[in-house]
Amino acid sequence: MNREILILKNTPRENPGLIETILKEHNLSYQIIDFDHTTVIKHFKNYGALIVLGGPESANDLTRKMQNELALIKRVILAGVPYFGICLGLQTFVKALGGKVEKCQTNEVGFRDHNGSFFKIRLTQDGKKDKLFNNLPDVFTVFQLHGETVQITPQMTLLGTGDSCQNQIIKFGQKAYGIQFHFELTDDLLESWSREDSDLQKLNADQLRSDFESIKSEYQKIGRQLFLNFLSLSGLII
């Protein structure tokens, strides 16, 4: 049964990118919602999965919108609905289930760290065994855009780490995942984020394009496999 996938946007520029391309390729039904303080999702158990995208807010914000979002995410995950959070979607997931969101010692922005090296994710021993990473390498390059990081609870499992902000991939239960980086990146997303995001505006746009071009084939291959693995373990594709 093709159960509809719900995608929550936290800001207009944070579109699902590669995720939407994959969903269309597999003829999967999905709905994209611009989430705010008035949003009500009554029948969330009927969805095949919930995907929460990034945004400039903090999971620590006391706004009605953020409190609404945290409450929804907690209900969804505890009900056993498959969950995938990206960047802010990771932080809200951890916060909603009792973890902490804190400022990074160093913001992670773009493809490279302050030493000029590409940001890398390294799977933990738990990550190497998790089905989310079937047919994926133990170390891979990522695009980052965040200034906060998470501290997890004993009920959560750390699946992947980074050099600066350590906790990069988190799991809770059997089907709830959060990642700090942006595997959904496309050329169009990179262009719009470079124009509109204040942190990316500080970087050289031509260098960002060049960096992405140099790794795009492998980057999107890994992104595709990662998301297809999530769809598979969620029972949405065979």
N, C-alpha and C positions, 0 to 999 in steps of 0.2 A: 504494500500500500504506500502510495506516494504522499506522505504526510508533509504538510507545509512547514517550511523553516521560517522562523521569525528572526529578522535582523534589526537590531536597534542602532540607530545613529545618534551620536551625542553632539555632533556639530555638522553643518551642511557639507563641509569639505571632506569629511572622513567617510568616503564611500567604500563599498565592499570590494571594488577593484577586481582582482583575480578571483576572489570568491564568487562573485556574480557570474563571471565568465564560466567557471567550472559548473555552477548550478545550471546554467543555461545549456551547456554541453551535455549534461546528463538528464535534461528535461525534468529537473526537480522544481517543485512549486516553492515559492518563497514570497515573503512580504517584508518590505522595508518600512520602518516606522521612524519618524523624527521624534525621539522621545523627549517629553517635557513633564512638568509637574502635574499636568492634567491627564496624562496617558493612563488608561486603565486596560489591563490585559486580563480578561475574566476567565478565559478557557485555555490557560497556558498549557495544561496537561495534554491538550489535543495537538500541540505542535511537535514536529519531529525533532526539533532542536532549537535552541536559542543562541544566537550569535550577537555579542555586544562589541561594537567597534570603539575606536579611540576617540579622544577629544581633549580640549585644553583644561577641563575642570580637574578638581581633585576629588577623590573618593571621600576625603575628609570634610568636604564642603557641607554646610548645614542647610543648604537651600532645600526647598520643597521638592524640587526636581531630583536632586541627588538622593534624598531620603526615600522618595518614591522608587527610584531605580534600585537602590540597595535592597529594599523590601521585596521587590519583584524578583531579583536575582536569587535571594535566599529562598523564596518559596519555590522557584523553578528548580533549583539544584536539589533541595531536600525532597522534592516530589519525584526525583529521578529522571527528569527531562535532560537529555544531553545538552551540554553547555560548552561554548567556545568563546573566550574573552580575549580581546587583543588590546594591548597597552592599557588604556583606562579600563577596558573590559576585564583585564586581569586584576587590576587594583580594586575594582568594585567587587569582584568575585571574592577576593581574599578578605576585604573589609567586611562584606556581608556575612561571612562565615566566621568572624571573630579574630581575624588576623589584623595586622597593622600596616598602614601606608605612611612612609616617611620620605623625607627629601633625600635624594641621592647626594653623595659627597661631590660627585661631578655629573653634570647633565650629560646625557648621551644623545647626540644629535647627528643625523646623517649616517654615512657609511663608515666614518673613521673616528677613532678616539683622539685625544689631545696629542698623542705621539705620532699620529698619522697612520696608524695601523687599522686595518679593517676590523670592525666589531665582529667578534666570534662568539658563538654559542657552543658549549661543550656539554654533551649529555652526561648525566650522572649514571651510576650503575643501574638505578631504578629506571632512568630514562632509556637506557640501552635495551631494557627488557620490555618496555611498554609498547603496545601495539600502535600507538600514535606515531611511532618512529620506525615502523616496518619499512625496510628498503631505503633507509636514509643514513647518511654518514653520521659518525659520532661527533664531528665538529663541522660547523658550517657558518658562513658569513651572513650577517643580517643588517637591516636598516633600522636605526633607532630614532625615537623622537619622544623623549620623556625626561622629566626632572625629578620624578619620585620613584620609589621602589617599595617592595613589600617585605614584611616579616611574617612568616607563616606559623600556623598552629601545629601541634603534634598530630592532628588528624589529617593534615595535608602532606603531600609528597613532593619533594623537589626533584624535577626531572631534567632541568638544564640550568647551567650557570654561565655568567659572563665575568669578565675580568674586573670591571669597575662596579657595576650594580650586580651583585652576585645572583640574586634569586630571579631567574628569567623565565622558567617554565614550571608551572604548579599544577598539581592534580588533586582532586578531592573525590573520594568515592571511586566509582567505575567509569563515569562518563562526563565528568566536569573538568575542563582544562582551561588554563589561562597562559598566554604568552606575552612577554613584554615588548617584543619586536613586531615589525610589520611585514609579514610574508606576503600580504595581499597587494604589495606595491606594484604599480604599473607605470608606464611613461606618463599617462595623463594625471595620475595621482601625484607623482613626483613634481610635475609642472605646477599643479594647483597649490600643493603644499609649499613649494618653494616661493610662490608669490604671496601666499596668505599667512603662513606661519612665521611668527616673529623670531623664533630661534633659527629656523632655516634661512630666513632673510639675511642673517649674519654670515652665512657661508657663501662661497662662490658657486653660483648656479651652474656655470659651465663645468666646474669640477664635479658637482653632484651628478650631472648628466653623464659625464665621462666615466665616473665610477660605476654608475648603474649599467652603462653600456658594456663595460668590461666584464661584468659578472652576471648579466641579465639572464643568459641562457640557463646557467646552472642555478641561479637564484630562483627563477620561476619554475624550473623542474622540481626543485626541492619544495617550493611552496605548494605546487600542485599535489605532490605525493603526500605532503603533510595533511592537507585538507581532505584529500581522498581517503586517507587513513581514518580521519575523524568521521567522515560520512559512513565509512564501512563499519566501524565499531559502534556507531549509533544506529546501525540497521537501516540506513537510508539508501545504500547501494550494496550490491553484492560484489 
